[in-house]
Amino acid sequence: MSKSLNKVQLIGNLGKDPELKYTSSGVAVATFSIATSDSWKDQEGNQQERTEWHNIVAWRKLAEICGEWLKKGKRVYIEGRLQTRNYEKDGVKRYITEIVADQMIMLDGGGQRPTNGGDAEAPVADAASAKEDDLPF
């Protein structure tokens, strides 16, 4: 039996606040993008830099945590898997590759919880604990 691996680990900065929505069945989904940068010196010794943007999708409890805690510009660690999907817009079939997040760690440290304004530690969230929250018993 052959095995495969689909795992992505990123550390970057949020390009904007996450967009939190709920499906018609009430499942939370958060979408946001993070930027990662690479720098090097070219043959002439000039500093070069390239920024890549990555589309992130989080589901269920992890989505709610991302929607509450993550803000534009904040540094974050995301772990997940690559997923490509297609959709149609204006009669044209389009494709998008995104990272489905399994884990999120805020790297800028604690902050204030937007809902109550009190000090709180930055959360470490993963999909496994989020799935446990969905159990009916």
N, CA, C and O of each residue as an XYZ file, in Angstrom:
548
protein
N       0.841     -1.176      0.000
C       0.000      0.000      0.000
C       0.888      1.242      0.000
O       1.816      1.341      0.802
N       0.611      2.174     -0.883
C       1.390      3.407     -0.912
C       0.697      4.457     -0.047
O      -0.530      4.551     -0.019
N       1.500      5.232      0.649
C       0.967      6.287      1.508
C       1.293      7.632      0.882
O       2.212      7.753      0.072
N       0.546      8.610      1.261
C       0.806      9.959      0.773
C       0.683     10.930      1.945
O       0.200     10.574      3.019
N       1.123     12.138      1.718
C       1.098     13.153      2.756
C       0.668     14.473      2.141
O       1.200     14.889      1.112
N      -0.286     15.124      2.765
C      -0.749     16.435      2.344
C      -0.755     17.307      3.588
O      -1.751     17.358      4.309
N       0.350     17.992      3.842
C       0.492     18.801      5.043
C       1.183     20.110      4.697
O       2.177     20.134      3.972
N       0.639     21.191      5.229
C       1.184     22.526      5.002
C       1.392     23.184      6.353
O       0.526     23.115      7.227
N       2.538     23.821      6.523
C       2.837     24.610      7.711
C       3.271     25.991      7.251
O       4.195     26.123      6.448
N       2.605     27.017      7.759
C       2.909     28.388      7.354
C       3.020     29.286      8.569
O       2.287     29.118      9.544
N       3.930     30.234      8.511
C       3.991     31.329      9.468
C       3.955     32.595      8.642
O       4.805     32.809      7.778
N       2.970     33.430      8.908
C       2.837     34.658      8.136
C       1.943     35.653      8.836
O       1.550     35.460      9.986
N       1.626     36.722      8.127
C       0.804     37.797      8.664
C      -0.524     37.869      7.924
O      -0.583     37.714      6.704
N      -1.587     38.106      8.686
C      -2.911     38.217      8.089
C      -3.017     39.455      7.219
O      -2.578     40.538      7.606
N      -3.605     39.290      6.034
C      -3.803     40.402      5.122
C      -5.026     41.230      5.456
O      -5.091     42.410      5.111
N      -6.006     40.621      6.130
C      -7.209     41.318      6.585
C      -7.864     40.463      7.657
O      -7.495     39.305      7.850
N      -8.826     41.030      8.344
C      -9.550     40.272      9.362
C     -10.260     39.082      8.714
O     -10.727     39.183      7.580
N     -10.343     37.957      9.428
C     -11.067     36.803      8.878
C     -12.532     37.131      8.643
O     -13.131     37.935      9.356
N     -13.090     36.495      7.635
C     -14.517     36.624      7.345
C     -15.194     35.365      7.871
O     -14.945     34.268      7.371
N     -16.046     35.519      8.876
C     -16.725     34.393      9.508
C     -18.158     34.320      9.000
O     -18.906     35.295      9.074
N     -18.528     33.155      8.486
C     -19.883     32.911      7.987
C     -20.366     31.585      8.537
O     -19.600     30.825      9.130
N     -21.632     31.321      8.334
C     -22.218     30.053      8.738
C     -22.944     29.439      7.552
O     -23.636     30.133      6.807
N     -22.782     28.128      7.382
C     -23.476     27.439      6.299
C     -24.959     27.377      6.641
O     -25.356     27.714      7.757
N     -25.776     26.949      5.688
C     -27.218     26.845      5.923
C     -27.532     25.853      7.041
O     -28.591     25.935      7.662
N     -26.622     24.919      7.299
C     -26.829     23.960      8.390
C     -26.205     24.439      9.707
O     -26.187     23.697     10.689
N     -25.694     25.679      9.730
C     -25.185     26.257     10.964
C     -23.730     25.991     11.274
O     -23.288     26.249     12.394
N     -22.966     25.481     10.315
C     -21.544     25.195     10.530
C     -20.721     26.458     10.248
O     -20.864     27.080      9.196
N     -19.861     26.824     11.198
C     -19.031     28.022     11.052
C     -17.902     27.760     10.066
O     -17.302     26.685     10.060
N     -17.617     28.767      9.224
C     -16.479     28.709      8.307
C     -15.838     30.103      8.254
O     -16.512     31.107      8.023
N     -14.534     30.132      8.472
C     -13.783     31.391      8.420
C     -12.814     31.335      7.243
O     -12.156     30.319      7.020
N     -12.732     32.416      6.505
C     -11.778     32.515      5.401
C     -10.927     33.760      5.617
O     -11.415     34.808      6.040
N      -9.645     33.612      5.315
C      -8.717     34.732      5.418
C      -7.469     34.391      4.622
O      -7.309     33.264      4.153
N      -6.594     35.363      4.475
C      -5.349     35.110      3.755
C      -4.183     35.536      4.632
O      -4.288     36.459      5.440
N      -3.065     34.834      4.448
C      -1.843     35.238      5.133
C      -0.736     35.386      4.102
O      -0.725     34.724      3.065
N       0.185     36.269      4.419
C       1.321     36.535      3.533
C       2.577     35.940      4.143
O       2.832     36.078      5.339
N       3.356     35.277      3.302
C       4.692     34.821      3.691
C       5.678     35.486      2.749
O       5.382     35.700      1.573
N       6.848     35.812      3.270
C       7.851     36.507      2.464
C       9.157     35.730      2.437
O       9.527     35.061      3.402
N       9.835     35.836      1.322
C      11.134     35.209      1.121
C      12.074     36.305      0.636
O      11.711     37.110     -0.222
N      13.285     36.334      1.189
C      14.241     37.342      0.720
C      15.578     36.675      0.416
O      15.940     35.662      1.015
N      16.299     37.267     -0.529
C      17.578     36.739     -0.966
C      18.356     37.856     -1.650
O      17.813     38.915     -1.964
N      19.622     37.597     -1.870
C      20.445     38.546     -2.632
C      20.633     37.990     -4.033
O      20.952     36.815     -4.213
N      20.431     38.851     -5.020
C      20.614     38.417     -6.401
C      22.100     38.401     -6.758
O      22.952     38.676     -5.912
N      22.403     38.078     -8.015
C      23.798     37.949     -8.441
C      24.592     39.242     -8.304
O      25.812     39.213     -8.145
N      23.896     40.377     -8.367
C      24.567     41.666     -8.212
C      24.672     42.084     -6.749
O      25.217     43.148     -6.454
N      24.159     41.265     -5.822
C      24.215     41.582     -4.402
C      23.074     42.442     -3.899
O      23.093     42.884     -2.751
N      22.069     42.688     -4.752
C      20.906     43.476     -4.347
C      19.919     42.598     -3.586
O      19.664     41.452     -3.956
N      19.376     43.159     -2.526
C      18.375     42.442     -1.731
C      17.068     42.345     -2.516
O      16.559     43.354     -3.006
N      16.534     41.152     -2.634
C      15.269     40.914     -3.323
C      14.283     40.317     -2.320
O      14.680     39.658     -1.359
N      13.006     40.555     -2.557
C      11.977     39.984     -1.690
C      10.757     39.608     -2.522
O      10.386     40.302     -3.470
N      10.146     38.494     -2.142
C       8.920     38.042     -2.824
C       7.913     37.671     -1.741
O       8.253     36.986     -0.776
N       6.692     38.118     -1.904
C       5.614     37.801     -0.973
C       4.622     36.880     -1.659
O       4.196     37.138     -2.785
N       4.260     35.812     -0.979
C       3.239     34.876     -1.457
C       2.012     35.021     -0.564
O       2.131     35.161      0.653
N       0.837     34.985     -1.179
C      -0.423     35.042     -0.439
C      -1.070     33.669     -0.439
O      -1.121     32.997     -1.469
N      -1.564     33.256      0.719
C      -2.156     31.934      0.883
C      -3.580     32.082      1.410
O      -3.816     32.765      2.407
N      -4.523     31.435      0.728
C      -5.918     31.446      1.152
C      -6.132     30.352      2.195
O      -5.778     29.195      1.968
N      -6.710     30.720      3.337
C      -6.913     29.805      4.450
C      -8.416     29.651      4.697
O      -9.177     30.616      4.625
N      -8.824     28.412      4.991
C     -10.210     28.120      5.361
C     -10.186     27.328      6.658
O      -9.465     26.337      6.766
N     -10.963     27.752      7.637
C     -11.099     27.026      8.900
C     -12.577     26.718      9.109
O     -13.440     27.503      8.715
N     -12.864     25.591      9.719
C     -14.239     25.136      9.918
C     -14.558     24.983     11.402
O     -13.660     24.846     12.233
N     -15.834     25.008     11.716
C     -16.400     24.726     13.029
C     -15.807     25.614     14.126
O     -15.678     26.824     13.941
N     -15.452     25.028     15.249
C     -14.961     25.796     16.396
C     -13.679     26.545     16.057
O     -13.491     27.679     16.499
N     -12.796     25.928     15.280
C     -11.572     26.609     14.860
C     -11.910     27.875     14.077
O     -11.237     28.894     14.232
N     -12.937     27.823     13.244
C     -13.374     29.006     12.494
C     -13.836     30.104     13.439
O     -13.501     31.272     13.241
N     -14.594     29.745     14.455
C     -15.082     30.743     15.410
C     -13.930     31.373     16.186
O     -13.933     32.578     16.437
N     -12.943     30.558     16.566
C     -11.781     31.084     17.276
C     -11.003     32.043     16.371
O     -10.604     33.124     16.804
N     -10.792     31.648     15.127
C     -10.089     32.528     14.178
C     -10.844     33.832     13.995
O     -10.242     34.905     13.994
N     -12.162     33.748     13.839
C     -12.973     34.946     13.651
C     -12.915     35.887     14.835
O     -12.987     37.105     14.668
N     -12.784     35.336     16.031
C     -12.766     36.160     17.240
C     -11.392     36.738     17.541
O     -11.294     37.886     17.975
N     -10.330     35.973     17.320
C      -9.009     36.358     17.782
C      -8.097     36.960     16.721
O      -7.282     37.824     17.047
N      -8.202     36.544     15.482
C      -7.253     36.988     14.468
C      -7.642     38.348     13.899
O      -8.815     38.624     13.650
N      -6.652     39.170     13.704
C      -6.848     40.509     13.150
C      -5.792     40.799     12.096
O      -4.706     40.221     12.109
N      -6.126     41.695     11.191
C      -5.208     42.102     10.124
C      -3.840     42.458     10.690
O      -3.734     43.172     11.686
N      -2.787     41.946     10.036
C      -1.416     42.256     10.417
C      -0.817     41.328     11.455
O       0.404     41.287     11.608
N      -1.652     40.575     12.179
C      -1.146     39.694     13.228
C      -0.386     38.517     12.630
O      -0.734     38.013     11.563
N       0.657     38.088     13.336
C       1.486     36.959     12.917
C       0.855     35.675     13.450
O       0.444     35.607     14.609
N       0.783     34.660     12.591
C       0.079     33.436     12.955
C       0.758     32.212     12.338
O       1.339     32.287     11.256
N       0.673     31.098     13.040
C       1.105     29.793     12.526
C      -0.148     29.040     12.126
O      -1.093     28.935     12.908
N      -0.159     28.518     10.913
C      -1.288     27.729     10.404
C      -0.751     26.384      9.948
O       0.262     26.307      9.252
N      -1.436     25.339     10.346
C      -1.108     23.996      9.885
C      -2.378     23.399      9.294
O      -3.465     23.536      9.857
N      -2.228     22.738      8.160
C      -3.392     22.150      7.522
C      -3.013     21.349      6.297
O      -1.913     20.803      6.203
N      -3.950     21.289      5.352
C      -3.728     20.529      4.123
C      -4.163     21.363      2.924
O      -5.032     22.228      3.032
N      -3.542     21.086      1.780
C      -3.906     21.766      0.535
C      -5.174     21.162     -0.040
O      -5.381     19.949     -0.002
N      -6.006     22.023     -0.567
C      -7.227     21.564     -1.233
C      -7.503     22.484     -2.424
O      -7.452     23.707     -2.300
N      -7.792     21.891     -3.554
C      -8.152     22.665     -4.745
C      -9.610     22.402     -5.051
O     -10.063     21.257     -5.045
N     -10.337     23.465     -5.317
C     -11.750     23.330     -5.691
C     -12.023     24.235     -6.878
O     -11.239     25.132     -7.190
N     -13.140     23.987     -7.531
C     -13.502     24.836     -8.661
C     -14.887     25.413     -8.446
O     -15.696     24.877     -7.688
N     -15.139     26.502     -9.121
C     -16.439     27.167     -9.083
C     -16.621     27.897    -10.402
O     -15.671     28.071    -11.165
N     -17.838     28.318    -10.660
C     -18.109     29.037    -11.897
C     -18.521     30.465    -11.569
O     -19.369     30.700    -10.709
N     -17.905     31.416    -12.269
C     -18.234     32.829    -12.094
C     -18.351     33.464    -13.462
O     -17.429     33.381    -14.273
N     -19.459     34.085    -13.716
C     -19.725     34.736    -15.000
C     -19.537     33.760    -16.162
O     -19.041     34.135    -17.224
N     -19.933     32.516    -15.950
C     -19.843     31.506    -16.994
C     -18.460     30.938    -17.228
O     -18.259     30.149    -18.152
N     -17.495     31.333    -16.394
C     -16.124     30.857    -16.542
C     -15.784     29.957    -15.351
O     -15.979     30.334    -14.196
N     -15.275     28.768    -15.655
C     -14.869     27.856    -14.597
C     -13.535     28.321    -14.024
O     -12.565     28.516    -14.757
N     -13.498     28.497    -12.701
C     -12.297     28.970    -12.024
C     -11.862     27.950    -10.980
O     -12.661     27.154    -10.486
N     -10.577     27.997    -10.662
C     -10.004     27.086     -9.679
C      -9.330     27.894     -8.589
O      -8.774     28.962     -8.843
N      -9.384     27.377     -7.378
C      -8.718     28.024     -6.251
C      -8.058     26.936     -5.401
O      -8.645     25.885     -5.142
N      -6.841     27.210     -4.980
C      -6.132     26.321     -4.061
C      -6.070     27.020     -2.723
O      -5.667     28.179     -2.630
N      -6.471     26.310     -1.693
C      -6.495     26.896     -0.363
C      -5.969     25.904      0.661
O      -5.864     24.708      0.391
N      -5.644     26.410      1.826
C      -5.199     25.567      2.926
C      -6.377     25.409      3.872
O      -6.912     26.393      4.383
N      -6.775     24.169      4.100
C      -7.808     23.874      5.082
C      -7.087     23.708      6.415
O      -6.345     22.746      6.614
N      -7.311     24.651      7.324
C      -6.566     24.698      8.576
C      -7.026     23.623      9.549
O      -8.221     23.399      9.740
N      -6.038     22.960     10.162
C      -6.289     22.003     11.239
C      -5.857     22.589     12.579
O      -6.369     22.204     13.630
N      -4.903     23.532     12.530
C      -4.358     24.104     13.753
C      -3.964     25.549     13.511
O      -3.522     25.916     12.422
N      -4.132     26.370     14.555
C      -3.762     27.774     14.481
C      -3.118     28.171     15.801
O      -3.634     27.850     16.872
N      -1.982     28.875     15.724
C      -1.336     29.417     16.918
C      -1.037     30.885     16.644
O      -0.388     31.218     15.653
N      -1.515     31.763     17.528
C      -1.185     33.179     17.403
C       0.230     33.385     17.901
O       0.574     32.943     18.997
N       1.050     34.048     17.114
C       2.451     34.233     17.458
C       2.759     35.605     18.036
O       3.862     35.834     18.532
N       1.806     36.514     17.978
C       2.018     37.853     18.528
C       1.713     37.912     20.014
O       1.753     38.991     20.604
N       1.413     36.793     20.624
C       1.110     36.772     22.048
C      -0.337     37.090     22.316
O      -1.161     37.173     21.404
N      -0.626     37.265     23.584
C      -2.005     37.507     24.026
C      -2.506     38.851     23.563
O      -1.763     39.690     23.053
N      -3.749     39.014     23.753
C      -4.368     40.267     23.369
C      -5.645     40.430     24.138
O      -5.849     39.785     25.167
N      -6.483     41.264     23.662
C      -7.761     41.439     24.324
C      -8.829     40.745     23.530
O      -8.884     40.835     22.304
N      -9.676     40.052     24.250
C     -10.807     39.377     23.639
C     -11.787     40.459     23.202
O     -12.205     41.272     24.026
N     -12.162     40.488     21.930
C     -13.002     41.570     21.444
C     -14.353     41.660     22.137
O     -14.927     42.744     22.235
N     -14.870     40.528     22.621
C     -16.222     40.529     23.158
C     -16.316     41.126     24.550
O     -17.333     41.740     24.873
N     -15.273     40.969     25.409
C     -15.403     41.474     26.767
C     -14.330     42.480     27.164
O     -14.417     43.079     28.236
N     -13.323     42.677     26.322
C     -12.296     43.665     26.582
C     -11.299     43.292     27.657
O     -10.405     44.086     27.951
N     -11.414     42.109     28.261
C     -10.483     41.692     29.310
C      -9.241     41.069     28.736
O      -9.226     40.637     27.583
N      -8.173     41.021     29.552
C      -6.939     40.375     29.120
C      -7.155     38.878     29.035
O      -7.834     38.288     29.876
N      -6.577     38.272     28.022
C      -6.681     36.825     27.847
C      -5.444     36.338     27.124
O      -4.796     37.098     26.404
N      -5.121     35.083     27.314
C      -4.007     34.506     26.580
C      -4.432     34.229     25.150
O      -5.611     34.013     24.869
N      -3.466     34.236     24.257
C      -3.745     33.899     22.864
C      -4.060     32.416     22.774
O      -3.388     31.605     23.411
N      -5.062     32.047     22.000
C      -5.445     30.648     21.944
C      -4.540     29.830     21.029
O      -3.968     30.333     20.062
N      -4.438     28.576     21.367
C      -3.865     27.569     20.485
C      -5.048     26.694     20.143
O      -5.627     26.065     21.030
N      -5.416     26.639     18.889
C      -6.617     25.920     18.507
C      -6.296     24.882     17.456
O      -5.468     25.105     16.573
N      -6.963     23.744     17.561
C      -6.810     22.735     16.531
C      -8.147     22.098     16.229
O      -9.083     22.169     17.025
N      -8.222     21.473     15.064
C      -9.476     20.894     14.604
C      -9.892     19.710     15.453
O     -11.088     19.447     15.576
N      -8.953     18.985     16.045
C      -9.300     17.821     16.869
C     -10.124     18.254     18.083
O     -11.140     17.631     18.393
N      -9.697     19.310     18.769
C     -10.479     19.768     19.906
C     -11.790     20.392     19.433
O     -12.802     20.313     20.129
N     -11.774     21.003     18.268
C     -13.002     21.574     17.734
C     -14.019     20.486     17.428
O     -15.212     20.680     17.661
N     -13.572     19.340     16.909
C     -14.480     18.241     16.613
C     -15.076     17.662     17.882
O     -16.239     17.258     17.890
N     -14.286     17.615     18.971
C     -14.803     17.120     20.228
C     -15.952     17.986     20.710
O     -16.908     17.472     21.289
N     -15.877     19.289     20.482
C     -16.943     20.197     20.894
C     -18.236     19.935     20.139
O     -19.309     20.313     20.609
N     -18.157     19.295     18.980
C     -19.329     19.041     18.173
C     -20.045     17.750     18.565
O     -21.112     17.454     18.029
N     -19.471     16.975     19.495
C     -20.078     15.725     19.888
C     -21.379     15.966     20.650
O     -21.430     16.855     21.500
N     -22.432     15.197     20.364
C     -23.720     15.435     21.003
C     -23.813     14.891     22.422
O     -24.848     15.060     23.066
N     -22.777     14.249     22.928
C     -22.855     13.680     24.286
C     -21.710     14.138     25.146
O     -21.622     13.755     26.312
